[in-house]
Amino acid sequence: MKETQLHSPLADRMRPANLTEFLGQATLVGKGTFLEKAIHTDTVPSLLFWGPPGTGKTTLARIIAKETKSDFLELSGVASGVKDLRVIIEKAEENRASGKKTILFIDEIHRWTKSQQDALLPHVEHGTVTLIGATTENPSFEVISALLSRSRVFTLSALSEKNITELLKRAIADPMRGLGKKKIKVKDDALAVMAGFSNGDARVALNTLEACSMSAKTVTKALVKEVLQTSRTLYDKTGEEHYNIISALHKSMRGSDADAALYWLGRMLESGEEPLYIARRLIRFASEDIGIANSLALPQAVAAYQACHFIGVPECNINLAQAVVYMAKSKKSNALYTAYQSVQNDIRNSPNDPVPLHIRNAPTKLMKELGYGEGYKYTPNFEKPEDAAQDYLPERLNGRKYFDI
C-alpha cells in the first residue's frame, strides 16, 4: 500500500479492490449477472448507478475501470462543469489514440444542469468515454433522456447489517489496510450497534469503528454509543426509530402543533436524514391532510422540495422549517384522501364499468354512427347550470358521492 493511503481514512483504505471483495450487491454483480459478464468480457456500456450513500457506487466504478484496464477519470457533479469536462475529453482522446479506454465517473451527476449533460452527450455517443454516473436521486427525473437512453441504469441497495458486520470484521483483522496491527478487540454487541446505526452505509460504519479504535483497545457497546452521540444523534434511518419520528412529525402537523413539528423535523435533520425524503412526505401531507382546505399548501410543499434539491443541506433546513410550520398552521381536511379511497374501492369491485356513450370521444364517422358522443350537453352553451345537467359516472354508479365539502 502507498504511503499516502496509509494515512487516509479507514473507509477509504478498506474500499473493495475487486468484485470478490465487493459485498451486498449480488443481484447486480453476482455470478452470471449482466454486469459481471460485461466486466469480464470488457463490454461495459455507459452506466448509471442509483442508490443511497455508502452502497459502493464509486467503488464499483473503480473496480470496473481496473478490471477492464481503463483509465479512470473522475468529476464531481457539485464542483465541476463544462470547462472541467473539456480537460477530461482531451485526455480521453489521447487515450483513444493510444488504444486505451477511458471511464469517466461523475459523482452526483444529478447536480449537473441540462446544458452540462448536453455537453457530455456527444462524447458518450461517439464512445470517447464510457460514462459511469452515480446518483442518490431517481435518474428518470434528474438525467436528460438522451443520456438515459444511452446508459444502463442499475439500482444499488443499502447494505444489510450482515454485510456491514462482515466489512467491520475485515477492517478489524486486516493488518495492511485495516486495524489488524492495532490488535483491537470489538465486542459482538458493539459491532451490532455500529452495523445498525450505519443504515446500510459502509462509510458511516467504518468511520465509527475508526473513531472507537482511537479511544480504546477494547471497543464496547457503551463506547460506540458515546462516539455516536458525539458525532450525530442516534437515529436509525431505516428502522423503528425512523418511522417513530416521521410519524411524530406527521401527527404533530396534523394536530396543528408547530412547535412539536419543528422539534421532530430537527431531530431528523440533525441526525442526517435526507432532506428530500422529508420534503416528499410534506408533499403527501399537503394533499392528504390539508387538501383544498388550503390550496396553497401543495405549492408550498413542492417549493420546499425544490429548495432542498437546489441548495442542499444545511441551507435547506430553514426551507423545510418554513413548510412544516405552514402545514401545522393550515386548516385541515382529509376529504380528498377519503374520497379517493372510496374511488379505489369502487374500481376494485368493478374495474371495467363502461364509459357512458354520450361522453365518449367520437373522432370517426363509425363511432358517431354507433352513438358515441350523442346527446352530450356542452356546458358553456347553457346559461343555467341545471339545464346542462347530465350523468358522467358509469350507470352502476349514478348518483355516487365521493367528495362532499
Contacts in CASP RR format, 6 or more apart in sequence:
PFRMAT RR
TARGET T0000
AUTHOR 0000-0000-0000
METHOD contacts of the structure
MODEL  1
MKETQLHSPLADRMRPANLTEFLGQATLVGKGTFLEKAIHTDTVPSLLFW
GPPGTGKTTLARIIAKETKSDFLELSGVASGVKDLRVIIEKAEENRASGK
KTILFIDEIHRWTKSQQDALLPHVEHGTVTLIGATTENPSFEVISALLSR
SRVFTLSALSEKNITELLKRAIADPMRGLGKKKIKVKDDALAVMAGFSNG
DARVALNTLEACSMSAKTVTKALVKEVLQTSRTLYDKTGEEHYNIISALH
KSMRGSDADAALYWLGRMLESGEEPLYIARRLIRFASEDIGIANSLALPQ
AVAAYQACHFIGVPECNINLAQAVVYMAKSKKSNALYTAYQSVQNDIRNS
PNDPVPLHIRNAPTKLMKELGYGEGYKYTPNFEKPEDAAQDYLPERLNGR
KYFDI
1 13 0 8 1.000
1 176 0 8 1.000
1 177 0 8 1.000
5 12 0 8 1.000
5 13 0 8 1.000
5 177 0 8 1.000
6 13 0 8 1.000
9 206 0 8 1.000
9 207 0 8 1.000
9 210 0 8 1.000
10 171 0 8 1.000
10 178 0 8 1.000
10 179 0 8 1.000
10 206 0 8 1.000
10 207 0 8 1.000
10 209 0 8 1.000
10 210 0 8 1.000
11 202 0 8 1.000
11 203 0 8 1.000
11 206 0 8 1.000
11 207 0 8 1.000
11 210 0 8 1.000
13 177 0 8 1.000
13 178 0 8 1.000
14 167 0 8 1.000
14 170 0 8 1.000
14 171 0 8 1.000
14 174 0 8 1.000
14 177 0 8 1.000
14 178 0 8 1.000
14 206 0 8 1.000
15 59 0 8 1.000
15 62 0 8 1.000
16 22 0 8 1.000
16 23 0 8 1.000
16 59 0 8 1.000
16 63 0 8 1.000
17 63 0 8 1.000
17 66 0 8 1.000
18 63 0 8 1.000
18 66 0 8 1.000
18 67 0 8 1.000
19 29 0 8 1.000
19 30 0 8 1.000
19 36 0 8 1.000
19 39 0 8 1.000
19 63 0 8 1.000
19 67 0 8 1.000
22 29 0 8 1.000
22 56 0 8 1.000
22 59 0 8 1.000
22 60 0 8 1.000
22 63 0 8 1.000
23 159 0 8 1.000
23 163 0 8 1.000
23 166 0 8 1.000
23 167 0 8 1.000
24 157 0 8 1.000
24 159 0 8 1.000
24 160 0 8 1.000
24 163 0 8 1.000
25 55 0 8 1.000
25 56 0 8 1.000
25 60 0 8 1.000
25 156 0 8 1.000
25 157 0 8 1.000
27 33 0 8 1.000
28 35 0 8 1.000
28 60 0 8 1.000
28 154 0 8 1.000
28 155 0 8 1.000
28 156 0 8 1.000
29 35 0 8 1.000
29 36 0 8 1.000
29 39 0 8 1.000
29 60 0 8 1.000
30 36 0 8 1.000
34 152 0 8 1.000
35 44 0 8 1.000
35 47 0 8 1.000
35 154 0 8 1.000
38 44 0 8 1.000
38 45 0 8 1.000
39 63 0 8 1.000
39 64 0 8 1.000
39 67 0 8 1.000
39 68 0 8 1.000
40 67 0 8 1.000
42 68 0 8 1.000
42 69 0 8 1.000
44 64 0 8 1.000
44 68 0 8 1.000
44 103 0 8 1.000
44 130 0 8 1.000
45 130 0 8 1.000
45 151 0 8 1.000
45 152 0 8 1.000
46 124 0 8 1.000
46 130 0 8 1.000
46 131 0 8 1.000
46 132 0 8 1.000
46 147 0 8 1.000
46 150 0 8 1.000
46 151 0 8 1.000
46 152 0 8 1.000
47 61 0 8 1.000
47 64 0 8 1.000
47 130 0 8 1.000
47 131 0 8 1.000
47 132 0 8 1.000
47 133 0 8 1.000
47 151 0 8 1.000
47 152 0 8 1.000
47 153 0 8 1.000
47 154 0 8 1.000
48 109 0 8 1.000
48 131 0 8 1.000
48 132 0 8 1.000
48 133 0 8 1.000
48 134 0 8 1.000
48 135 0 8 1.000
48 139 0 8 1.000
48 143 0 8 1.000
48 147 0 8 1.000
48 148 0 8 1.000
48 151 0 8 1.000
48 152 0 8 1.000
48 153 0 8 1.000
48 154 0 8 1.000
49 56 0 8 1.000
49 57 0 8 1.000
49 60 0 8 1.000
49 61 0 8 1.000
49 132 0 8 1.000
49 133 0 8 1.000
49 134 0 8 1.000
49 135 0 8 1.000
49 154 0 8 1.000
49 156 0 8 1.000
50 135 0 8 1.000
50 136 0 8 1.000
50 137 0 8 1.000
50 138 0 8 1.000
50 139 0 8 1.000
50 153 0 8 1.000
50 154 0 8 1.000
50 155 0 8 1.000
50 156 0 8 1.000
51 57 0 8 1.000
51 135 0 8 1.000
51 136 0 8 1.000
51 155 0 8 1.000
51 156 0 8 1.000
51 157 0 8 1.000
51 158 0 8 1.000
52 136 0 8 1.000
52 156 0 8 1.000
52 158 0 8 1.000
52 199 0 8 1.000
52 200 0 8 1.000
52 201 0 8 1.000
52 274 0 8 1.000
53 136 0 8 1.000
53 201 0 8 1.000
53 203 0 8 1.000
54 159 0 8 1.000
54 200 0 8 1.000
54 201 0 8 1.000
54 202 0 8 1.000
54 203 0 8 1.000
54 204 0 8 1.000
55 156 0 8 1.000
55 157 0 8 1.000
55 158 0 8 1.000
55 159 0 8 1.000
55 200 0 8 1.000
55 201 0 8 1.000
55 202 0 8 1.000
56 156 0 8 1.000
56 202 0 8 1.000
57 107 0 8 1.000
57 133 0 8 1.000
57 134 0 8 1.000
57 156 0 8 1.000
58 105 0 8 1.000
58 107 0 8 1.000
58 134 0 8 1.000
60 156 0 8 1.000
61 72 0 8 1.000
61 103 0 8 1.000
61 105 0 8 1.000
61 132 0 8 1.000
61 133 0 8 1.000
61 134 0 8 1.000
62 72 0 8 1.000
62 105 0 8 1.000
64 70 0 8 1.000
64 103 0 8 1.000
64 132 0 8 1.000
65 71 0 8 1.000
65 72 0 8 1.000
65 103 0 8 1.000
65 105 0 8 1.000
66 72 0 8 1.000
68 101 0 8 1.000
68 103 0 8 1.000
69 100 0 8 1.000
69 101 0 8 1.000
70 100 0 8 1.000
70 101 0 8 1.000
70 102 0 8 1.000
70 103 0 8 1.000
70 130 0 8 1.000
71 91 0 8 1.000
71 92 0 8 1.000
71 95 0 8 1.000
71 100 0 8 1.000
71 101 0 8 1.000
71 102 0 8 1.000
71 103 0 8 1.000
72 103 0 8 1.000
72 105 0 8 1.000
73 88 0 8 1.000
73 91 0 8 1.000
73 92 0 8 1.000
73 102 0 8 1.000
73 103 0 8 1.000
73 104 0 8 1.000
73 105 0 8 1.000
73 129 0 8 1.000
74 104 0 8 1.000
74 105 0 8 1.000
74 106 0 8 1.000
74 107 0 8 1.000
75 81 0 8 1.000
75 84 0 8 1.000
75 85 0 8 1.000
75 88 0 8 1.000
75 104 0 8 1.000
75 105 0 8 1.000
75 106 0 8 1.000
75 107 0 8 1.000
76 106 0 8 1.000
76 107 0 8 1.000
76 108 0 8 1.000
77 106 0 8 1.000
77 107 0 8 1.000
77 108 0 8 1.000
77 109 0 8 1.000
77 110 0 8 1.000
77 111 0 8 1.000
77 112 0 8 1.000
78 108 0 8 1.000
78 111 0 8 1.000
80 106 0 8 1.000
81 112 0 8 1.000
81 116 0 8 1.000
82 115 0 8 1.000
82 116 0 8 1.000
82 119 0 8 1.000
85 116 0 8 1.000
85 119 0 8 1.000
85 120 0 8 1.000
85 123 0 8 1.000
88 104 0 8 1.000
88 129 0 8 1.000
89 123 0 8 1.000
89 128 0 8 1.000
89 129 0 8 1.000
91 102 0 8 1.000
92 102 0 8 1.000
92 104 0 8 1.000
92 123 0 8 1.000
92 128 0 8 1.000
92 129 0 8 1.000
93 128 0 8 1.000
95 101 0 8 1.000
95 102 0 8 1.000
96 102 0 8 1.000
96 128 0 8 1.000
101 130 0 8 1.000
102 128 0 8 1.000
102 129 0 8 1.000
102 130 0 8 1.000
103 129 0 8 1.000
103 130 0 8 1.000
103 131 0 8 1.000
103 132 0 8 1.000
104 120 0 8 1.000
104 129 0 8 1.000
104 130 0 8 1.000
104 131 0 8 1.000
104 132 0 8 1.000
105 132 0 8 1.000
105 133 0 8 1.000
105 134 0 8 1.000
106 112 0 8 1.000
106 120 0 8 1.000
106 131 0 8 1.000
106 132 0 8 1.000
106 133 0 8 1.000
106 134 0 8 1.000
107 133 0 8 1.000
107 134 0 8 1.000
108 134 0 8 1.000
108 135 0 8 1.000
108 136 0 8 1.000
109 117 0 8 1.000
109 133 0 8 1.000
109 134 0 8 1.000
109 135 0 8 1.000
109 139 0 8 1.000
109 142 0 8 1.000
109 143 0 8 1.000
110 135 0 8 1.000
110 136 0 8 1.000
110 137 0 8 1.000
110 139 0 8 1.000
110 142 0 8 1.000
110 143 0 8 1.000
112 120 0 8 1.000
114 144 0 8 1.000
117 143 0 8 1.000
117 144 0 8 1.000
117 147 0 8 1.000
118 144 0 8 1.000
118 146 0 8 1.000
120 131 0 8 1.000
120 147 0 8 1.000
121 144 0 8 1.000
121 146 0 8 1.000
121 147 0 8 1.000
121 150 0 8 1.000
123 129 0 8 1.000
124 130 0 8 1.000
124 131 0 8 1.000
124 147 0 8 1.000
124 150 0 8 1.000
124 151 0 8 1.000
125 150 0 8 1.000
131 147 0 8 1.000
131 151 0 8 1.000
133 151 0 8 1.000
135 142 0 8 1.000
135 143 0 8 1.000
136 274 0 8 1.000
137 276 0 8 1.000
137 309 0 8 1.000
139 148 0 8 1.000
139 153 0 8 1.000
140 148 0 8 1.000
143 151 0 8 1.000
158 199 0 8 1.000
158 200 0 8 1.000
158 201 0 8 1.000
158 238 0 8 1.000
159 167 0 8 1.000
159 198 0 8 1.000
159 200 0 8 1.000
159 201 0 8 1.000
159 202 0 8 1.000
160 200 0 8 1.000
161 192 0 8 1.000
161 195 0 8 1.000
161 196 0 8 1.000
161 200 0 8 1.000
162 195 0 8 1.000
163 200 0 8 1.000
163 202 0 8 1.000
164 194 0 8 1.000
164 195 0 8 1.000
164 196 0 8 1.000
164 198 0 8 1.000
164 200 0 8 1.000
164 202 0 8 1.000
164 205 0 8 1.000
165 191 0 8 1.000
165 192 0 8 1.000
165 195 0 8 1.000
167 202 0 8 1.000
167 205 0 8 1.000
167 206 0 8 1.000
168 186 0 8 1.000
168 191 0 8 1.000
168 194 0 8 1.000
168 195 0 8 1.000
168 205 0 8 1.000
168 206 0 8 1.000
168 209 0 8 1.000
169 191 0 8 1.000
170 178 0 8 1.000
171 177 0 8 1.000
171 178 0 8 1.000
171 179 0 8 1.000
171 206 0 8 1.000
171 209 0 8 1.000
172 178 0 8 1.000
172 179 0 8 1.000
172 180 0 8 1.000
172 184 0 8 1.000
172 186 0 8 1.000
172 209 0 8 1.000
173 180 0 8 1.000
174 180 0 8 1.000
175 181 0 8 1.000
179 209 0 8 1.000
179 210 0 8 1.000
179 213 0 8 1.000
182 213 0 8 1.000
182 217 0 8 1.000
183 217 0 8 1.000
184 213 0 8 1.000
184 216 0 8 1.000
184 217 0 8 1.000
184 218 0 8 1.000
184 219 0 8 1.000
185 217 0 8 1.000
185 218 0 8 1.000
185 219 0 8 1.000
186 209 0 8 1.000
186 212 0 8 1.000
186 218 0 8 1.000
186 219 0 8 1.000
187 218 0 8 1.000
187 219 0 8 1.000
187 220 0 8 1.000
187 221 0 8 1.000
189 220 0 8 1.000
189 221 0 8 1.000
190 212 0 8 1.000
190 219 0 8 1.000
190 220 0 8 1.000
190 221 0 8 1.000
190 223 0 8 1.000
190 224 0 8 1.000
192 221 0 8 1.000
193 221 0 8 1.000
193 224 0 8 1.000
193 225 0 8 1.000
193 228 0 8 1.000
194 205 0 8 1.000
194 208 0 8 1.000
194 209 0 8 1.000
194 212 0 8 1.000
194 224 0 8 1.000
195 205 0 8 1.000
196 236 0 8 1.000
197 204 0 8 1.000
197 205 0 8 1.000
197 208 0 8 1.000
197 224 0 8 1.000
197 228 0 8 1.000
197 234 0 8 1.000
197 236 0 8 1.000
198 204 0 8 1.000
198 205 0 8 1.000
198 208 0 8 1.000
199 236 0 8 1.000
199 237 0 8 1.000
199 238 0 8 1.000
200 238 0 8 1.000
208 224 0 8 1.000
208 227 0 8 1.000
208 228 0 8 1.000
208 231 0 8 1.000
209 219 0 8 1.000
211 227 0 8 1.000
211 231 0 8 1.000
212 219 0 8 1.000
212 223 0 8 1.000
212 224 0 8 1.000
212 227 0 8 1.000
213 219 0 8 1.000
215 223 0 8 1.000
215 227 0 8 1.000
216 223 0 8 1.000
225 234 0 8 1.000
228 234 0 8 1.000
232 270 0 8 1.000
232 271 0 8 1.000
232 272 0 8 1.000
233 267 0 8 1.000
233 270 0 8 1.000
233 271 0 8 1.000
234 241 0 8 1.000
234 271 0 8 1.000
235 241 0 8 1.000
235 242 0 8 1.000
235 245 0 8 1.000
235 267 0 8 1.000
235 268 0 8 1.000
235 271 0 8 1.000
235 272 0 8 1.000
235 273 0 8 1.000
236 242 0 8 1.000
237 271 0 8 1.000
237 272 0 8 1.000
237 273 0 8 1.000
237 274 0 8 1.000
242 273 0 8 1.000
245 264 0 8 1.000
245 267 0 8 1.000
245 268 0 8 1.000
246 264 0 8 1.000
246 268 0 8 1.000
246 278 0 8 1.000
246 281 0 8 1.000
248 260 0 8 1.000
248 264 0 8 1.000
249 261 0 8 1.000
249 264 0 8 1.000
249 265 0 8 1.000
249 268 0 8 1.000
249 278 0 8 1.000
249 281 0 8 1.000
249 324 0 8 1.000
250 281 0 8 1.000
250 285 0 8 1.000
250 289 0 8 1.000
252 260 0 8 1.000
252 261 0 8 1.000
252 263 0 8 1.000
252 264 0 8 1.000
252 328 0 8 1.000
253 261 0 8 1.000
253 285 0 8 1.000
253 289 0 8 1.000
253 324 0 8 1.000
253 327 0 8 1.000
253 328 0 8 1.000
254 285 0 8 1.000
254 289 0 8 1.000
254 332 0 8 1.000
255 328 0 8 1.000
255 332 0 8 1.000
256 328 0 8 1.000
256 329 0 8 1.000
256 332 0 8 1.000
257 328 0 8 1.000
258 324 0 8 1.000
258 325 0 8 1.000
258 328 0 8 1.000
258 329 0 8 1.000
261 324 0 8 1.000
261 325 0 8 1.000
261 327 0 8 1.000
261 328 0 8 1.000
262 321 0 8 1.000
262 324 0 8 1.000
262 325 0 8 1.000
265 278 0 8 1.000
265 320 0 8 1.000
265 321 0 8 1.000
265 324 0 8 1.000
266 317 0 8 1.000
268 278 0 8 1.000
269 275 0 8 1.000
269 278 0 8 1.000
269 313 0 8 1.000
269 314 0 8 1.000
269 317 0 8 1.000
269 320 0 8 1.000
272 313 0 8 1.000
275 308 0 8 1.000
275 312 0 8 1.000
275 313 0 8 1.000
275 316 0 8 1.000
275 317 0 8 1.000
275 320 0 8 1.000
276 305 0 8 1.000
276 308 0 8 1.000
276 309 0 8 1.000
278 308 0 8 1.000
278 320 0 8 1.000
279 301 0 8 1.000
279 304 0 8 1.000
279 305 0 8 1.000
279 308 0 8 1.000
279 320 0 8 1.000
279 323 0 8 1.000
280 305 0 8 1.000
282 301 0 8 1.000
282 304 0 8 1.000
282 305 0 8 1.000
282 320 0 8 1.000
282 323 0 8 1.000
282 324 0 8 1.000
282 327 0 8 1.000
283 298 0 8 1.000
283 301 0 8 1.000
283 302 0 8 1.000
283 305 0 8 1.000
285 301 0 8 1.000
285 327 0 8 1.000
286 297 0 8 1.000
286 298 0 8 1.000
286 300 0 8 1.000
286 301 0 8 1.000
286 327 0 8 1.000
287 297 0 8 1.000
287 298 0 8 1.000
287 336 0 8 1.000
287 337 0 8 1.000
288 334 0 8 1.000
288 336 0 8 1.000
288 337 0 8 1.000
289 327 0 8 1.000
289 332 0 8 1.000
289 333 0 8 1.000
289 334 0 8 1.000
289 337 0 8 1.000
290 297 0 8 1.000
290 298 0 8 1.000
290 327 0 8 1.000
290 330 0 8 1.000
290 331 0 8 1.000
290 332 0 8 1.000
290 333 0 8 1.000
291 297 0 8 1.000
291 298 0 8 1.000
291 333 0 8 1.000
291 335 0 8 1.000
291 336 0 8 1.000
292 333 0 8 1.000
292 335 0 8 1.000
292 336 0 8 1.000
292 405 0 8 1.000
293 330 0 8 1.000
293 331 0 8 1.000
293 332 0 8 1.000
293 333 0 8 1.000
293 335 0 8 1.000
294 330 0 8 1.000
294 331 0 8 1.000
297 326 0 8 1.000
297 327 0 8 1.000
297 330 0 8 1.000
300 322 0 8 1.000
300 323 0 8 1.000
300 326 0 8 1.000
300 327 0 8 1.000
301 323 0 8 1.000
301 327 0 8 1.000
303 319 0 8 1.000
303 323 0 8 1.000
304 316 0 8 1.000
304 319 0 8 1.000
304 320 0 8 1.000
304 322 0 8 1.000
304 323 0 8 1.000
307 316 0 8 1.000
307 319 0 8 1.000
308 316 0 8 1.000
308 319 0 8 1.000
308 320 0 8 1.000
310 316 0 8 1.000
311 319 0 8 1.000
333 405 0 8 1.000
335 403 0 8 1.000
335 404 0 8 1.000
335 405 0 8 1.000
336 403 0 8 1.000
339 402 0 8 1.000
339 403 0 8 1.000
340 402 0 8 1.000
342 402 0 8 1.000
343 402 0 8 1.000
346 397 0 8 1.000
346 400 0 8 1.000
350 394 0 8 1.000
350 396 0 8 1.000
353 394 0 8 1.000
353 395 0 8 1.000
353 396 0 8 1.000
353 397 0 8 1.000
354 394 0 8 1.000
355 394 0 8 1.000
356 391 0 8 1.000
356 392 0 8 1.000
356 393 0 8 1.000
356 394 0 8 1.000
356 395 0 8 1.000
357 371 0 8 1.000
357 372 0 8 1.000
357 373 0 8 1.000
357 374 0 8 1.000
358 373 0 8 1.000
358 374 0 8 1.000
358 375 0 8 1.000
358 376 0 8 1.000
358 390 0 8 1.000
359 373 0 8 1.000
359 376 0 8 1.000
359 390 0 8 1.000
359 392 0 8 1.000
360 367 0 8 1.000
360 372 0 8 1.000
360 373 0 8 1.000
361 367 0 8 1.000
361 372 0 8 1.000
361 373 0 8 1.000
362 368 0 8 1.000
362 371 0 8 1.000
362 372 0 8 1.000
362 373 0 8 1.000
368 374 0 8 1.000
376 390 0 8 1.000
377 387 0 8 1.000
377 388 0 8 1.000
377 389 0 8 1.000
377 390 0 8 1.000
378 388 0 8 1.000
379 385 0 8 1.000
379 388 0 8 1.000
381 388 0 8 1.000
382 388 0 8 1.000
391 398 0 8 1.000
391 399 0 8 1.000
393 399 0 8 1.000
393 400 0 8 1.000
END
